[in-house]
Amino acid sequence: MCQRQYHKGYEKIKEVLTNTVDQYQMPITNIDIFHSDGAWEMPHDLLKENHPYCYGYGKLFHSGYHFIDLLSDFIKINDSLGGNKSIVSGEVFSKVFTPNDEINILNIEDYKRLFKNQEIPNYYEINSKPTFDKFGEKDYHGLLTFYNKNGFTITTANLNLLHNGVSRRSWIESKDFYKSNGRIRHERINIEIGHLLNIQVHSYQSKEICDRTDDEEQIGGLEHFDIYFFNNPLIDKEPFKEMHLGDMYSTKEKKEFQGYNELSREIFLTNFLNNKDCKGDIRDQALAIEILYSCAKGIHNHYYHKNKVEKIEVRNDYTYRFIAKKLKRYSNPVDKNLEKIDIKGNIHYKDLYTFYNFLKFIPEKNIYEVFISFDDTRDVAGSLLDKTFKNKYFAILYYKILEYLLENKGISYLERLIEKTN
C-alpha cells in the first residue's frame, strides 16, 4: 500500500524523468527527499502500542518506507541506460535522532514550563530523568550512493525523514495517537538529471485533517502539492513550468474523497482486488526492500556507536522493471497499416515478464513476418527481432528458433541479443 504509486503527481514526475533519461541518455544524478510528519510524541506517549517506539522501531519503518519506495522507483528509471551508466551497487551511511537525544533538547522541566497552564501528567513527577535506550528513532537521515560496474558514482541521494518536525500540538494530554494529535505533513523532493533538468515537489500543510475546508490546495492547505520543472534550453526552451496536483484530477474524482493520498490507496486496493494494472507485486519492491534493510542496519550501527557504511545489494532480476521501456527503441515493425493474418502465435511467462511469439502473413506484400513482443507489466515493447520472409518454410524455421530462445533463455540473454542484433 505505497499510495504514492497511484498518486498522479508522482506518476507525472516518473513519466517526465523516464522520457528525459531515455531521450537524452543522461541518468538521474541526485535525489533529495525530505518528509516531516509533524508528530510530536512526548515522553509519556512513547509506550503507546500503535506506534512501536518501545519495540525499537521508529520513523524508518513507519511513514519512512513510502519515501524509500519513491527513491527506489526513481533509481530504477536509470536502468533504461546500459553500459557504464547502469547502476549495479550502492551503499548508505545512516544517522538518527533518538528519544534520548530529544530529552536533552526538551527536558522534563521544559515540558512543565511550556504547558504550565495545563494539568501535567503524573509521568513527569515519577520520571524526572527518563531514558529511552532501546526505543525507536524519531528521525532518520541517510546519505546514499549508487555506482556503476567500475565503481564510479552514478546517483547520490539524501533521505531526511522526520517525526521531530513542526507540529500543531499545543496540549500535553494526547487527544489521539495518529492524525488528530497536531500532526501536519511537510514533503519536499528535489531531483536532478545533471545539468539538463531539475524537478521539485513542494507539499506543505499548516493544519490538521479536522480543520478541512472547501479550498485545501493552496500552500498550507491539506492537499497542497505543487511541482516545479526547471529546464536547460537543450531540452525545453521554456525555462520554468509549474503544475498543480488538483489540476490532474477530474471534478468527479475530487467530489467525494478524503484526500489525494487516500484516493491513491482506494485505486491501489480496487486494482489489486480486480487484478488490474496492479503495482503491488512484492517482487517489484526488491530494490526498496534492499535499501530499507541497509538503512535499518545503519540504525543498528548508530545505536552501537559504529560509524559504518552499509552496502546496498542490487542483486536480482526483480529489482528493475523498465526493460520494456529500454527495448522499445529496437521495435522495427512492418507498416502497421497493412493487413496481417495470424498464422502462429504463442505466449511464454517468465516470472514477471510475458513474451509473445508471432508469425503473420501480409497479403499485400506476399511476405511472412516473424517477431517477438515483450511485456513487463509497466510497458510493452513490440516487433522485436522482426524479420520478413518470402518463403513460408524459412519463416516457420525462424519462428521455431525464437520459440526455442523464449523457452530456454533468460531475460538478460534475450535483452543482450535484441540490443546486439540491432
C-alpha positions as CSV (number, residue, x, y, z in Angstrom):
1,M,0.0,0.0,0.0
2,C,2.6,2.5,-1.1
3,Q,0.0,5.0,-2.1
4,R,2.3,7.3,-4.0
5,Q,2.5,4.6,-6.7
6,Y,-1.0,5.8,-7.9
7,H,-0.5,9.4,-7.0
8,K,-1.0,11.4,-10.2
9,G,1.7,14.0,-9.2
10,Y,4.3,11.3,-8.8
11,E,3.1,9.4,-11.8
12,K,3.7,12.6,-13.9
13,I,7.2,13.1,-12.4
14,K,8.2,9.5,-13.2
15,E,6.9,9.9,-16.7
16,V,8.9,13.0,-17.3
17,L,12.0,11.5,-15.7
18,T,11.7,8.3,-17.7
19,N,11.3,10.1,-21.1
20,T,14.1,12.5,-20.4
21,V,16.6,9.8,-19.3
22,D,15.6,7.7,-22.3
23,Q,15.8,10.5,-24.8
24,Y,18.9,12.2,-23.7
25,Q,20.7,9.1,-22.3
26,M,21.5,11.0,-19.1
27,P,20.8,9.3,-15.7
28,I,19.2,10.9,-12.7
29,T,22.2,12.2,-10.8
30,N,20.8,13.4,-7.5
31,I,17.7,12.8,-5.4
32,D,16.9,14.7,-2.2
33,I,13.9,13.6,-0.2
34,F,12.6,15.4,2.9
35,H,9.5,14.4,4.8
36,S,8.2,15.5,8.2
37,D,5.2,14.0,9.9
38,G,5.0,16.8,12.5
39,A,4.2,14.1,15.0
40,W,5.1,15.4,18.5
41,E,5.2,12.3,20.7
42,M,6.1,13.4,24.2
43,P,7.9,11.2,26.7
44,H,4.7,10.0,28.3
45,D,3.4,8.9,24.8
46,L,6.3,6.6,23.9
47,L,4.9,3.5,25.4
48,K,1.9,3.5,23.1
49,E,1.1,0.4,21.2
50,N,0.0,1.7,17.8
51,H,3.5,3.1,17.0
52,P,6.0,0.8,18.4
53,Y,8.8,3.1,19.6
54,C,9.1,0.9,22.7
55,Y,9.9,-2.1,20.5
56,G,12.8,-0.4,18.8
57,Y,11.0,0.9,15.6
58,G,10.8,4.5,14.6
59,K,10.3,6.7,11.6
60,L,12.0,4.4,9.0
61,F,9.5,1.6,9.5
62,H,6.6,4.0,9.8
63,S,6.0,6.6,7.1
64,G,9.6,6.3,6.0
65,Y,9.0,3.4,3.7
66,H,6.8,5.4,1.5
67,F,9.8,7.5,0.6
68,I,12.2,4.6,0.2
69,D,9.6,3.3,-2.3
70,L,9.7,6.6,-4.1
71,L,13.5,6.6,-4.1
72,S,13.8,3.1,-5.5
73,D,11.3,3.9,-8.3
74,F,13.5,6.9,-9.3
75,I,16.7,4.9,-9.2
76,K,15.1,2.2,-11.4
77,I,14.4,4.7,-14.1
78,N,18.2,4.8,-14.7
79,D,18.0,1.2,-15.7
80,S,16.9,2.2,-19.2
81,L,20.6,3.1,-19.7
82,G,23.1,0.4,-20.2
83,G,26.9,0.1,-20.1
84,N,28.8,2.4,-17.7
85,K,25.6,4.4,-16.9
86,S,23.8,1.4,-15.4
87,I,23.7,1.1,-11.6
88,V,24.9,-2.3,-10.2
89,S,25.6,-1.5,-6.5
90,G,25.0,1.0,-3.7
91,E,25.8,2.0,-0.2
92,V,24.3,4.1,2.6
93,F,25.6,5.9,5.7
94,S,22.9,6.4,8.3
95,K,22.4,8.7,11.3
96,V,19.4,9.0,13.6
97,F,17.8,11.3,16.1
98,T,16.5,9.3,19.1
99,P,14.2,10.0,22.0
100,N,17.3,10.1,24.2
101,D,18.6,12.9,22.0
102,E,15.3,14.7,22.2
103,I,15.2,14.6,26.0
104,N,18.4,16.6,26.0
105,I,16.8,19.3,23.8
106,L,13.4,19.3,25.6
107,N,13.7,18.0,29.1
108,I,11.1,17.5,31.8
109,E,11.4,21.0,33.2
110,D,10.9,22.4,29.7
111,Y,7.6,20.4,29.4
112,K,6.4,21.8,32.7
113,R,7.3,25.3,31.6
114,L,5.7,25.1,28.2
115,F,2.5,23.6,29.5
116,K,2.4,25.4,32.8
117,N,-1.3,26.3,32.4
118,Q,-2.3,22.7,31.8
119,E,-2.5,19.7,34.1
120,I,0.8,17.9,33.9
121,P,0.6,14.1,33.8
122,N,1.9,12.2,36.8
123,Y,4.5,10.7,34.5
124,Y,6.6,13.8,34.8
125,E,6.6,13.7,38.6
126,I,7.6,10.0,38.7
127,N,10.1,10.1,35.8
128,S,12.3,13.1,36.4
129,K,15.2,11.7,34.3
130,P,13.6,9.2,31.8
131,T,15.8,7.2,29.4
132,F,14.8,5.5,26.2
133,D,17.9,3.4,25.4
134,K,16.2,0.7,23.2
135,F,13.4,2.9,21.7
136,G,13.0,3.5,18.0
137,E,14.3,6.6,16.3
138,K,12.4,9.9,15.9
139,D,14.3,11.0,12.7
140,Y,16.3,9.1,10.1
141,H,19.0,10.6,7.9
142,G,20.7,8.6,5.1
143,L,23.3,9.5,2.6
144,L,23.2,7.0,-0.3
145,T,25.4,6.5,-3.3
146,F,24.8,4.2,-6.3
147,Y,27.7,3.0,-8.5
148,N,28.3,1.6,-12.0
149,K,30.2,-1.7,-12.6
150,N,33.5,0.2,-12.4
151,G,32.8,1.8,-9.1
152,F,32.1,5.3,-10.4
153,T,29.2,7.3,-8.8
154,I,26.1,7.5,-11.0
155,T,23.5,8.7,-8.5
156,T,23.6,10.2,-5.0
157,A,20.6,10.6,-2.7
158,N,19.7,12.1,0.6
159,L,16.9,10.8,2.9
160,N,15.8,13.2,5.6
161,L,12.8,11.6,7.3
162,L,11.5,13.3,10.4
163,H,8.9,12.8,13.1
164,N,10.5,15.6,15.1
165,G,9.2,18.4,12.8
166,V,6.8,21.4,13.2
167,S,3.5,20.4,14.8
168,R,0.2,21.9,15.7
169,R,0.1,20.2,19.0
170,S,-0.2,22.6,21.9
171,W,-1.6,20.3,24.5
172,I,0.2,17.8,26.8
173,E,-2.5,15.2,27.2
174,S,-2.7,13.2,24.0
175,K,-6.0,13.5,22.1
176,D,-5.1,10.8,19.6
177,F,-2.0,8.9,18.6
178,Y,-2.2,9.4,14.9
179,K,-3.8,12.1,12.7
180,S,-5.6,14.2,15.3
181,N,-2.8,15.0,17.7
182,G,-1.5,18.1,16.0
183,R,0.2,16.1,13.2
184,I,0.9,18.1,9.9
185,R,2.9,16.9,6.9
186,H,5.7,18.7,5.1
187,E,7.0,16.9,1.9
188,R,9.8,18.2,-0.4
189,I,11.5,16.3,-3.2
190,N,14.4,17.6,-5.4
191,I,15.6,15.6,-8.4
192,E,18.4,16.5,-10.8
193,I,19.2,15.0,-14.2
194,G,22.7,16.5,-14.3
195,H,22.6,20.0,-15.9
196,L,19.5,19.2,-18.0
197,L,16.5,19.1,-15.7
198,N,15.5,19.8,-12.1
199,I,12.1,18.7,-10.7
200,Q,10.9,19.9,-7.3
201,V,7.9,18.8,-5.2
202,H,6.5,21.2,-2.6
203,S,3.7,20.0,-0.4
204,Y,3.2,21.8,2.9
205,Q,0.3,21.6,5.4
206,S,-0.4,24.1,8.2
207,K,-3.4,22.5,9.8
208,E,-4.9,19.2,10.8
209,I,-7.4,16.9,8.9
210,C,-10.2,18.0,11.3
211,D,-9.8,21.6,10.0
212,R,-10.6,20.7,6.4
213,T,-12.4,23.4,4.3
214,D,-13.6,23.6,0.7
215,D,-10.2,25.1,-0.5
216,E,-7.2,23.0,0.6
217,E,-4.9,23.2,-2.5
218,Q,-3.1,26.4,-1.6
219,I,0.2,26.4,0.3
220,G,-0.6,25.4,3.9
221,G,-3.7,23.5,2.8
222,L,-4.3,19.8,3.4
223,E,-3.9,19.0,-0.3
224,H,-1.2,21.4,-1.3
225,F,1.1,19.8,-3.8
226,D,3.0,21.8,-6.5
227,I,5.5,20.5,-9.0
228,Y,8.2,22.8,-10.5
229,F,10.2,22.0,-13.6
230,F,13.5,23.9,-14.3
231,N,14.8,23.2,-17.9
232,N,18.0,23.5,-19.7
233,P,17.4,25.1,-23.2
234,L,18.7,21.9,-24.8
235,I,15.6,20.0,-23.7
236,D,13.0,22.8,-23.4
237,K,13.1,26.5,-24.5
238,E,10.7,27.3,-21.6
239,P,12.9,27.7,-18.6
240,F,10.3,27.1,-15.9
241,K,7.0,25.2,-15.7
242,E,4.6,24.7,-12.8
243,M,1.9,22.0,-12.3
244,H,-0.7,21.8,-9.5
245,L,-1.9,18.4,-8.3
246,G,-5.5,19.4,-8.3
247,D,-5.5,20.2,-12.0
248,M,-4.6,16.5,-12.7
249,Y,-7.8,15.1,-11.2
250,S,-11.4,15.4,-12.6
251,T,-14.2,17.1,-10.7
252,K,-15.8,13.6,-10.3
253,E,-12.6,12.2,-8.7
254,K,-12.5,15.1,-6.2
255,K,-16.2,15.2,-5.4
256,E,-16.3,12.7,-2.6
257,F,-12.8,11.9,-1.3
258,Q,-10.7,12.4,1.8
259,G,-7.5,13.4,0.1
260,Y,-5.2,12.6,-2.8
261,N,-3.2,10.1,-0.9
262,E,-6.4,8.4,0.3
263,L,-7.7,8.4,-3.3
264,S,-4.5,6.7,-4.4
265,R,-5.0,4.0,-1.7
266,E,-8.5,3.4,-3.0
267,I,-7.3,3.0,-6.6
268,F,-4.5,0.7,-5.3
269,L,-6.9,-1.6,-3.4
270,T,-9.5,-1.6,-6.1
271,N,-7.0,-2.6,-8.8
272,F,-5.5,-5.3,-6.6
273,L,-8.9,-6.8,-5.9
274,N,-9.7,-6.7,-9.6
275,N,-6.3,-7.9,-10.8
276,K,-6.0,-4.8,-12.9
277,D,-2.7,-2.9,-13.6
278,C,-1.5,-3.7,-10.1
279,K,1.7,-2.1,-8.9
280,G,1.6,-4.1,-5.7
281,D,3.7,-7.1,-6.6
282,I,6.1,-7.7,-3.7
283,R,8.8,-8.6,-6.1
284,D,8.6,-5.1,-7.6
285,Q,9.7,-3.8,-4.2
286,A,13.0,-5.7,-4.3
287,L,15.2,-2.6,-4.5
288,A,13.2,-0.7,-1.9
289,I,13.5,-3.7,0.5
290,E,17.3,-3.8,-0.1
291,I,17.5,-0.1,0.7
292,L,15.3,-0.4,3.7
293,Y,17.4,-3.4,5.0
294,S,20.7,-1.5,4.6
295,C,19.2,1.7,6.3
296,A,18.0,-0.5,9.2
297,K,21.5,-1.9,9.6
298,G,22.7,1.7,9.7
299,I,20.3,2.5,12.6
300,H,21.7,-0.6,14.4
301,N,25.2,0.7,13.8
302,H,24.3,4.1,15.3
303,Y,22.9,2.6,18.5
304,Y,26.1,0.5,18.9
305,H,28.3,3.5,18.1
306,K,29.7,2.1,14.9
307,N,30.4,4.6,12.1
308,K,30.0,2.1,9.3
309,V,28.8,2.4,5.7
310,E,26.4,-0.4,4.7
311,K,26.3,-2.0,1.2
312,I,23.0,-2.0,-0.8
313,E,22.7,-5.1,-2.9
314,V,21.3,-4.7,-6.4
315,R,21.2,-8.4,-6.9
316,N,18.2,-9.9,-8.8
317,D,16.1,-9.9,-11.9
318,Y,13.1,-8.4,-10.0
319,T,14.9,-5.2,-8.9
320,Y,14.4,-3.4,-12.3
321,R,11.2,-3.3,-14.2
322,F,11.8,-0.8,-17.0
323,I,13.2,-3.3,-19.5
324,A,10.3,-2.9,-22.0
325,K,10.9,0.9,-22.0
326,K,14.5,0.3,-22.8
327,L,13.8,-2.2,-25.6
328,K,11.1,-0.1,-27.3
329,R,13.8,1.7,-29.3
330,Y,14.5,-1.6,-31.0
331,S,11.0,-2.2,-32.2
332,N,11.0,-2.5,-36.0
333,P,7.6,-3.4,-37.3
334,V,6.5,-3.7,-40.9
335,D,4.0,-1.0,-41.8
336,K,1.2,-1.2,-39.1
337,N,-1.4,-0.1,-41.6
338,L,-1.0,-3.3,-43.7
339,E,-3.4,-6.2,-43.2
340,K,-1.7,-9.0,-41.2
341,I,-3.2,-12.5,-40.9
342,D,-2.2,-14.6,-37.9
343,I,-0.5,-17.9,-38.8
344,K,1.1,-18.9,-35.5
345,G,1.4,-17.4,-32.0
346,N,2.4,-18.4,-28.5
347,I,2.7,-16.9,-25.0
348,H,5.6,-17.5,-22.7
349,Y,5.5,-16.4,-19.0
350,K,8.9,-15.8,-17.3
351,D,8.4,-14.6,-13.7
352,L,7.2,-11.0,-14.0
353,Y,7.7,-11.0,-17.8
354,T,5.4,-12.1,-20.7
355,F,6.8,-12.8,-24.1
356,Y,4.7,-13.2,-27.3
357,N,5.9,-15.0,-30.4
358,F,4.2,-14.2,-33.7
359,L,4.1,-15.5,-37.3
360,K,1.9,-13.4,-39.6
361,F,1.2,-13.3,-43.3
362,I,0.9,-9.9,-45.1
363,P,-1.2,-10.5,-48.3
364,E,-0.4,-7.1,-49.9
365,K,3.3,-7.8,-49.9
366,N,3.0,-11.6,-50.1
367,I,5.5,-12.0,-47.3
368,Y,5.7,-13.5,-43.8
369,E,6.6,-11.5,-40.7
370,V,8.1,-13.1,-37.6
371,F,8.8,-11.3,-34.3
372,I,8.5,-11.3,-30.5
373,S,6.9,-8.8,-28.2
374,F,7.7,-8.2,-24.5
375,D,5.6,-7.1,-21.6
376,D,7.0,-6.3,-18.1
377,T,3.6,-5.0,-16.7
378,R,4.9,-1.4,-16.9
379,D,5.2,-1.2,-20.6
380,V,5.2,-3.2,-23.8
381,A,7.9,-3.5,-26.5
382,G,6.6,-4.9,-29.8
383,S,8.1,-6.2,-33.0
384,L,11.5,-7.2,-31.6
385,L,13.9,-9.3,-33.6
386,D,11.5,-8.7,-36.5
387,K,12.3,-10.4,-39.8
388,T,10.3,-10.9,-43.1
389,F,10.5,-13.9,-45.5
390,K,9.1,-14.7,-48.9
391,N,9.3,-18.4,-48.2
392,K,6.9,-19.8,-45.6
393,Y,9.2,-22.6,-44.5
394,F,12.1,-20.2,-43.7
395,A,9.6,-18.1,-41.7
396,I,8.5,-21.2,-39.8
397,L,12.1,-22.1,-39.1
398,Y,12.9,-18.6,-37.7
399,Y,9.7,-18.8,-35.7
400,K,10.9,-22.0,-34.1
401,I,14.3,-20.5,-33.3
402,L,12.6,-17.7,-31.5
403,E,10.4,-20.2,-29.7
404,Y,13.5,-22.1,-28.5
405,L,15.1,-18.9,-27.2
406,L,12.0,-17.9,-25.3
407,E,11.6,-21.3,-23.7
408,N,15.3,-21.8,-22.8
409,K,16.9,-18.5,-22.3
410,G,16.5,-15.9,-19.6
411,I,15.6,-12.2,-19.8
412,S,19.2,-11.0,-19.6
413,Y,20.2,-13.2,-22.6
414,L,17.3,-12.0,-24.7
415,E,17.9,-8.4,-23.8
416,R,21.6,-8.7,-24.9
417,L,20.5,-10.5,-28.1
418,I,18.0,-7.8,-29.0
419,E,20.5,-5.0,-28.4
420,K,23.3,-6.8,-30.3
421,T,21.1,-7.6,-33.3
422,N,20.0,-4.0,-33.7
